[in-house]
């Protein structure tokens, strides 16, 4: 299987063959890899050097490499091909999502309302701060999933707005 | 002799663990409380006893005064330590504890009321001859009155909650256009945090130093300033790094700040440990900000350079003992720095993060202390403060303290939740920070970094290989719950 990986802003092609040998950018690497904690931490021996690498978070992937935190990703070629060219979002449709987990202090609109640009839609309280999420444009609220007093996770869908003239 | 027999700790997380430790050192029984979200928490397991007090929502557990007092009396406690946050600056709680015949470990309710009202605290400071930031002496009635006051004070300015501090109900306003929206949000925050929407205005002193003075005062009128802490590295008015000595001030200014802190404390009739916060501008002028009538998060910085146990001092003062020392008796050694590791994504503007601690390795070695309540399998709760751990490094001078702090960050691994550690590593490597040249504008001007950190070829190759493995790895989720352990045991027995 072939993977395209990104680590700290650099791209590497990694091939893993059926015998478990790894090639990085076409060159065989003599690496010894030990899994220190299952699915979380590895020791990689590479030409006399040892690297300790920990998976800090999965989504987005962040690795701790010898004490340095970096962004990383690895995607196999089949998935990469499939993901290209998708992701069409109809223009003028805005999904209002919670940028962070928190408590919905107030909901300022109702489904069907027409709101002007910058109109507060909800007030989200997270870690001592209240934040207003506002309409990005003059729009109609076509869907409202937010209720005042509710706790929401980061990324939770709160409302769908469709731009109007 | 132990100052008390048994202490109720009305808090959670690292500070509850911190207080339990001193209870054990002094030979006092520690009694913990926990919400439904904290049943498996470290403080619950380390305390001598622990009692449930309700659901995860703070209002129904850690802020429920009657429940806490009932547990304290039921468990035979003779004192209550509130920690920081939650009810630590709530005068009604101090009153309720006292009425139940127990000792509140902190300033008396009347002192808390006096200083908790920030507009009154400003008046006390002014009467004590300590400079305050130009602003309103009272809370304007509404946004319209605030607009009038703002014309005199000038922009940029700060809106601050009159009812309390700690960064809640606080907003920077740069132009008259922004005043109404900021007023609305800050008033609402103040209402939910302090039960009153009252706000006051202060001129914004930009790129200043946030320096605070630790004081202790006994019940016999003795007030001693212990030392200062520089706390200018902040985001959203919440501190990320604190250190002592403050690198930007000299001994003369330090002594003037200490003297001002003592004068304010005496004028307010202060008792127990407290912190007087000041802004110090680039010209050596200073202004009183507020008094925190509790133990500060960053108290270990002062403990590191003085060798004092401030929590033990709090208990002894609460029991009526005399301080028995003056400022001149305090021997300050070296320098200390604290890094607040929070469950916040440093790469996404410090937004709160959640998750489960999947792997943990904390630093150790000479000069390193870590106060925390972490364990592998711990769920990072979104209901409470995002503080995960405080890494405190001490050295014979600032250079050694920073070297040890860098070493400690290099050793630390906290996986499963985004954290602020990348920021700390970046700050400690920054030439300005290393030179002690930073102020309250530091985070805005130095974060996020212009380029991602660099890896050499060997490390990058190893990381690429691990990225492939990590993208395929699936985690084993820990199984928690009342029935799970037994039902699993039963299932396994049936298969024998």
Interface residues (C-beta under 8 A of the other chain):
Chain A: X3 X5 X6 X7 X8 X9 X10 X12 X14 X16 X22 X24 X29 X31 X33 X35 X37 X38 X39 X40 X41 X42 X44 X46 X47 X49 X51 X53 X54 X55 X56 X57 X58 X61 X62 X63 X64 X65 X66 X67 X68 X69 X70 X71 X72 X73 X74 X75 X99 X100 X101 X102 X105 X123 X125 X126 X127 X128 X129 X130 X131 X132 X151 X153 X154
Chain B: X166 X167 X168 X181 X185 X188 X189 X192 X193 X236 X238 X344 X347 X351 X352 X353 X354 X355 X358 X359 X382 X385 X386 X409 X410 X411 X413 X414 X415 X416 X417 X418 X419 X421 X422 X425 X451 X452 X453 X454 X455 X458 X459 X460 X461 X462 X463 X464 X465 X466 X467 X468 X469 X470 X471 X473 X474 X475 X476
